[in-house]
Amino acid sequence: MTTTGTDSTAPLTPRQEEVLRAVVERHISSGQPVGSKHIAGEGGLDWASSTIRNELHRLEDLGYLNHPHTSAGRVPTEVGYRYYVDELLPRGPLPTTGGELTRTLGTDVARVEVDQTLRRLADAMSEVTNLLGVVTGPPVASATVRHVEVLLLQPQLVTVVVITSTGDVAKRLFAFDRPVDPGLAEWAAAFLNERMQGLPVGARSIASRLADPSLSSMERAFVDALSPALMDLEEDRAVYVSGQARVLTDERRREIAEIDGLMRALEERYALLSVLRGALDGTRTYLRIGSELPSDLSGVSIVAAGYGPPRGNLGAVSLIGPVRMDYALAIATVREASLALSSYVEDVYG
């Protein structure tokens, strides 16, 4: 698991670790501050309440717990959550979703309908965890061009539609200083289909495939003007989001301080992809808590994992929610989703 470490250099004793685990898990389940009376006698904590209170004080001094002013109980800090996910969770089994995510990717869906499958997976992840499910699609460059359309919307406005082998559809508008001859648009559609069908989108060879010394100056200029519709697709990714209603309840709104930043990131695909770049580039579970994220997302936590064939990730599956989330279930969910989706896309991209 990717870690960033805690702010405290003092090692925790086994008893302090058990108390910290009990506080984190009780607070995750209840949402309330946790006092010694809440955990004494539970989960093997057979020490006296006074002993547990002393350990709570010590954990607070070390920065793992915080003491709300209006309560005698304590809540985990980001440092406490980080220690919990890095040091305590790996020592025991993670929960299971019972194969729900694998069944979501069943063979009843056509293998080329990748966009529908990723959307269904985001829904399933959110339903299992009550968090925001986010799945990033493969870069369009992983597919090949199936069909190109050149449509004259207005005399000076042309749209280019590119349909890929995975069913993705990309559209690009182009405005010209002068009216475009309808015959030129029809010719361009035929030319681009002839030259581009079966070619990986965003490939460096696109420029050479479009070069043709027999073209007139007008045809050459028109093709050059439309070429970005194909050249700029290499880094494009679809993002599928589900569970906004689950995360944006009144209770969750109070827990996610930077709700506006989260909403902006969801609306601005490239901002979200930037945050998830660690999951897209890495091979381990990616987990960031609160202030470990950019400032406009510092009120949430993200658990993510890449998916794809062994030679490299195609995208990422992720869960986003308040810092007080069920990390064990979130980690188990993204791992199962990653494995299931990796197996699913093997037929398309393998």
C-alpha atoms as one frame of an Amber mdcrd trajectory, in Angstrom:
protein
   0.000   0.000   0.000   1.270   3.474  -0.820   2.132   5.359   2.369   3.279
   8.753   3.414   4.046   8.007   7.043   2.787   9.670  10.219   3.909  12.849
  11.899   4.920  10.956  15.033   8.222   9.123  15.268   7.405   7.443  18.579
   6.517   3.753  18.070   3.191   2.580  19.452   3.048  -0.246  21.944   0.825
  -3.252  21.146  -1.713  -1.984  23.674  -1.761   1.485  22.152  -2.260  -0.062
  18.719  -5.254  -2.046  19.948  -6.778   1.042  21.557  -6.200   3.067  18.390
  -7.800   0.336  16.272 -10.827   0.228  18.564 -11.273   4.012  18.463 -10.948
   4.226  14.684 -13.363   1.389  13.994 -15.904   2.559  16.590 -15.775   6.116
  15.243 -16.132   4.921  11.639 -19.245   2.947  12.523 -20.896   5.494  14.830
 -19.604   8.880  13.720 -19.375   9.875  17.390 -16.391  10.609  19.660 -15.181
   7.488  21.439 -14.498   7.295  25.144 -13.001   4.556  27.304 -16.467   3.348
  28.330 -17.319   2.674  24.699 -14.450   0.298  24.022 -13.570  -1.234  27.406
 -14.183  -4.970  27.243 -14.701  -4.969  23.458 -12.497  -6.716  20.921 -10.147
  -8.141  23.557  -9.636  -4.819  25.365  -9.862  -6.361  28.819  -7.971  -3.589
  30.584  -9.529  -1.315  33.162 -11.182   1.902  31.965  -8.502   3.906  33.761
  -5.793   2.100  31.772  -7.595   2.759  28.499  -8.065   6.428  29.457  -4.319
   6.741  30.016  -3.630   5.249  26.592  -6.174   7.597  25.003  -4.330  10.536
  26.566  -1.015   9.198  25.286  -2.371   8.667  21.757  -3.698  12.216  21.803
  -0.307  13.544  22.886   1.309  11.625  20.016  -1.096  13.152  17.507  -3.112
  10.050  16.631  -6.321  11.204  18.317  -8.097  14.495  18.809 -10.297  15.591
  21.684 -13.398  17.579  20.619 -14.140  20.379  23.040 -17.754  19.363  23.565
 -17.143  15.680  24.299 -15.227  13.460  26.656 -14.512  11.090  23.800 -11.868
  11.240  21.105 -11.784  10.982  17.323  -8.961   9.863  15.038  -6.778  12.472
  13.362  -5.507  12.049   9.820  -2.291  10.711  11.367  -4.357   8.155  13.270
  -6.198   7.063  10.158  -2.910   6.788   8.253  -1.377   4.545  10.930  -4.536
   2.454  10.939  -4.531   1.805   7.177  -0.759   1.349   6.900   0.047  -0.653
  10.016  -3.101  -2.203  11.461  -5.303  -3.177   8.517  -2.631  -5.296   6.787
  -2.432  -7.556   9.853  -5.906  -8.967   9.393  -8.225 -10.104   6.598 -10.138
  -7.497   4.661 -13.917  -7.772   4.236 -15.364  -9.116   1.025 -18.098  -7.836
  -1.257 -19.255 -11.384  -1.853 -18.373 -11.270  -5.538 -20.865  -8.506  -6.247
 -18.440  -6.529  -8.392 -17.377  -9.558 -10.408 -21.020 -10.375 -11.129 -21.522
  -6.794 -12.282 -19.039  -7.499 -15.072 -20.802 -10.673 -16.144 -20.674 -12.090
 -19.620 -24.183 -10.879 -20.446 -22.760  -7.525 -21.582 -21.112  -7.291 -25.012
 -17.365  -6.967 -24.598 -17.191  -3.866 -26.793 -19.631  -1.898 -24.616 -16.834
  -0.775 -22.334 -18.453   2.546 -21.424 -21.629   0.854 -20.151 -19.586  -1.653
 -18.181 -17.462   0.997 -16.481 -20.580   2.958 -15.579 -22.161  -0.162 -14.071
 -19.016  -0.860 -12.081 -18.972   2.669 -10.644 -22.611   2.156  -9.586 -21.816
  -1.186  -7.938 -18.791   0.171  -6.049 -20.845   3.051  -4.697 -23.691   0.779
  -3.679 -21.374  -1.585  -1.788 -19.607   1.185   0.154 -21.984   4.184   0.214
 -19.093   6.224  -1.170 -18.560   7.994  -4.471 -17.561   5.441  -7.095 -15.280
   6.766  -9.843 -13.908   4.717 -12.739 -11.591   6.238 -15.332 -11.786   4.736
 -18.769  -8.806   3.636 -20.835  -7.110   6.334 -22.907  -8.668   6.470 -26.323
  -5.228   5.683 -27.718  -5.694   2.123 -26.468  -8.336   1.623 -29.170  -8.400
   1.926 -32.940 -10.458   4.138 -35.215 -13.631   2.444 -36.405 -15.361   5.312
 -38.215 -14.992   9.057 -38.819 -17.781  11.472 -39.691 -17.361  15.044 -40.930
 -20.603  16.983 -40.534 -21.374  20.504 -41.725 -23.502  21.979 -38.943 -23.508
  25.522 -40.292 -21.847  27.056 -43.352 -18.720  27.859 -41.321 -19.005  25.252
 -38.540 -17.831  21.638 -38.928 -17.899  18.819 -36.373 -15.717  15.736 -36.591
 -17.007  12.585 -34.876 -14.563   9.744 -34.187 -15.928   6.330 -33.177 -13.379
   3.861 -31.781 -13.215   0.087 -31.588 -14.345   0.220 -27.931 -17.481   2.198
 -28.733 -16.155   5.522 -27.454 -17.385   8.583 -29.330 -15.339  11.800 -29.454
 -16.582  15.023 -31.021 -14.659  18.136 -31.992 -15.985  21.411 -33.425 -14.066
  23.526 -35.930 -14.980  27.070 -36.968 -13.755  28.465 -40.307 -13.462  32.023
 -41.548 -15.370  31.217 -44.726 -18.266  28.878 -45.581 -17.173  25.291 -46.180
 -18.163  23.586 -49.428 -20.488  20.639 -48.529 -18.720  18.562 -51.168 -15.397
  19.190 -49.425 -16.838  17.938 -46.123 -18.147  14.759 -47.792 -14.789  14.169
 -49.453 -12.950  14.651 -46.151 -15.141  12.042 -44.447 -14.348   9.483 -47.143
 -10.639  10.339 -47.128 -10.298  10.118 -43.336 -12.119   6.797 -43.175  -9.945
   5.361 -45.907  -6.735   6.463 -44.197  -7.671   6.066 -40.511  -9.803   2.947
 -40.080  -7.962   0.404 -37.933  -5.223   2.844 -36.902  -4.578   3.432 -33.167
  -5.911   6.869 -32.344  -3.327   9.392 -31.255  -0.600   7.356 -32.894   2.421
   9.219 -34.177   1.898   7.626 -37.563  -1.328   9.597 -38.074   0.493  12.541
 -39.637   2.180  10.332 -42.221  -1.077   8.513 -42.971  -2.793  11.812 -43.702
   0.011  13.061 -45.933  -0.822  12.654 -49.630   1.088  14.593 -52.308  -1.837
  14.212 -54.703  -4.105  16.434 -52.578  -4.925  19.918 -53.789  -3.923  22.877
 -51.655  -7.550  23.302 -50.538  -7.905  19.646 -49.602  -4.538  19.658 -47.820
  -5.478  22.752 -45.777  -8.871  21.270 -44.819  -7.393  17.955 -43.691  -4.720
  19.774 -41.662  -7.415  21.856 -39.979  -9.410  18.752 -38.969  -6.450  16.584
 -37.929  -6.486  17.643 -34.236  -9.754  15.716 -33.877  -7.630  12.586 -34.251
  -4.232  13.735 -32.999  -5.454  15.085 -29.658  -7.298  11.949 -28.549  -4.280
  10.135 -27.136  -4.603  11.452 -23.580  -8.377  11.649 -23.503 -10.183   9.526
 -20.901 -13.800   9.134 -19.943 -14.669   9.396 -16.248 -17.687   7.555 -14.832
 -19.039   8.775 -11.493 -21.794   7.304  -9.340 -23.118   7.850  -5.833 -23.342
  11.626  -5.553 -26.630  11.310  -3.651 -25.053   8.894  -1.167 -22.104  11.167
  -0.448 -23.977  14.469  -0.415 -26.414  13.669   2.371 -26.787  16.304   5.090
 -24.581  14.272   7.448 -21.841  13.762   4.870 -21.938  17.442   3.862 -20.928
  18.316   7.416 -18.021  15.883   7.222 -16.703  16.958   3.825 -15.500  20.477
   4.474 -14.364  21.147   0.923 -17.518  19.972  -0.813 -17.234  22.675  -3.480
 -13.738  21.521  -4.368 -14.935  17.943  -4.701 -17.774  18.979  -6.990 -15.420
  21.029  -9.163 -13.032  18.087  -9.460 -15.884  15.848 -10.559 -17.014  18.366
 -13.155 -13.501  19.063 -14.417 -12.358  15.677 -15.668  -8.719  16.646 -16.069
  -8.477  17.883 -12.465  -9.730  14.533 -11.201  -7.400  12.622 -13.511  -4.510
  14.656 -12.136  -5.413  13.615  -8.585  -5.676   9.967  -9.627  -2.429   9.954
 -11.578  -0.733   8.000  -8.805  -3.243   5.190  -9.213  -2.954   5.300 -12.991
   0.839   5.029 -12.867   1.289   2.693  -9.907   0.782  -1.002  -9.233  -0.282
  -0.818  -5.580  -3.369   0.465  -3.813  -3.356   4.270  -3.879  -4.704   5.912
  -0.726  -4.705   9.574   0.229  -6.259  11.016   3.379  -7.446  14.600   3.824
  -4.545  17.044   3.674  -2.445  14.587   1.657  -4.590  15.693  -1.292  -4.551
  19.095  -3.038  -6.010  21.876  -0.896  -9.360  22.005  -2.695  -9.903  18.318
  -1.875  -8.415  18.264   1.613 -11.741  17.327   3.205 -11.964  13.885   1.572
 -10.089  10.611   1.279  -9.471   8.623  -1.905  -8.803   4.901  -2.253  -7.921
   3.741  -5.768  -6.261   1.000  -7.778  -5.254   0.654 -11.410  -6.628  -1.963
 -13.758  -5.449  -3.469 -17.009  -3.127  -6.134 -18.398   0.236  -6.915 -16.745
   2.072  -4.678 -19.214   0.444  -1.511 -17.887  -2.633   0.142 -16.411  -5.484
   1.217 -18.657  -7.333   3.219 -16.002  -8.266   3.353 -12.331 -11.139   2.376
 -10.060 -11.568   4.612  -7.032 -13.756   5.509  -4.086 -14.049   9.026  -2.685
 -15.693  10.038   0.574 -15.203  11.726   3.925 -12.071  11.124   5.957 -14.281
   9.045   8.268 -14.806   6.205   5.828 -14.669   2.444   6.187 -11.138   2.052
   4.847 -11.119  -1.732   5.149 -14.220  -2.069   2.964 -13.014   0.622   0.552
  -9.631  -1.063   0.054 -11.246  -4.476  -0.411 -13.723  -3.033  -2.903 -11.200
  -1.288  -5.145  -8.956  -4.353  -5.120 -11.798  -6.648  -6.176 -12.963  -4.117
  -8.780  -9.417  -3.826 -10.127  -9.014  -7.588 -10.492 -12.460  -8.084 -12.015
 -12.062  -5.222 -14.484  -8.546  -6.316 -15.449  -9.938  -9.713 -16.366 -12.867
  -8.133 -18.220 -10.829  -5.838 -20.459  -8.403  -8.567 -21.435 -10.620  -9.535
 -24.367 -10.820  -5.938 -25.594  -7.241  -4.757 -25.042  -5.345  -8.019 -24.708
